[in-house]
C-alpha cells in the first residue's frame, strides 16, 4: 500500500493534515479548489460592497458597508496565505481578474462558474441600489454562516484554523445586514423594494449550494473536506433565512 493511500485512509477516519508535504495529489487538488473558491468569492464580494459604500443612506450604513468591504478582503488574504504554502504566487493570483466585473443582471448562471474564475456564481451579478445590496448581504451572509459549519471542520488544520478565526466576523456581516434591512422595511416603500430584491437574490444564493446528489461530495467527504451534502446545507439555509426574515416582518 502506498503512502498516499495510507494518508487517505487516515483522512477517512477523521485525521487532520498540518503541512503541504503530507497532502497526496488528489487531496491537494481538491483543497486548492476549495480555497480558490473562497478567495475569489471574498475578493468579488469585497469589490461589490466597495461600490455599495457610496449608495449608503447614512453614516451608520456607510460604516457597515466599509467594514464588510475591508474584512472580506482581509479574509481572502488569510486564505491566500495558506495557498502560498502550496506554491501559489499570491501577488499574481489576486490580480488575475477584475473582481468588480459583473454579468448583465438578467443573466441566469445557475451554479456554473465563468472560465478561470472560481467565485461562486452569486458574485457575478450586479448590485442595483442600497436595498438590493442589503438584501444580497443578508441572504448570502446567512449562506456563508451555513457554509462555515463545513469550512471550520476541513481536514487541513492550518486552513481550519483560519476559517475558525474568520467565522465570527462573517456572522457579524449577516447581522449588520439584518440590522440595516430592519430599518429599510420600517417604511412601506422600503418593504416593497426589499421584497423585490428578495425575489431576485433568493434563487441566486440558493444556487451556490450546488446540485443535490452531487457525485463529488463523496470524494470530498472521504478526504475530510466536506461533511454534509449540498441538499442538507441548502435546507438549513432556507430555514434560517425564512426565520430571520420573518422576525423583521418579511
Order of alpha helices (4+ residues) and beta strands (2+ residues): alpha-alpha-alpha-alpha-alpha-alpha-alpha-alpha-alpha
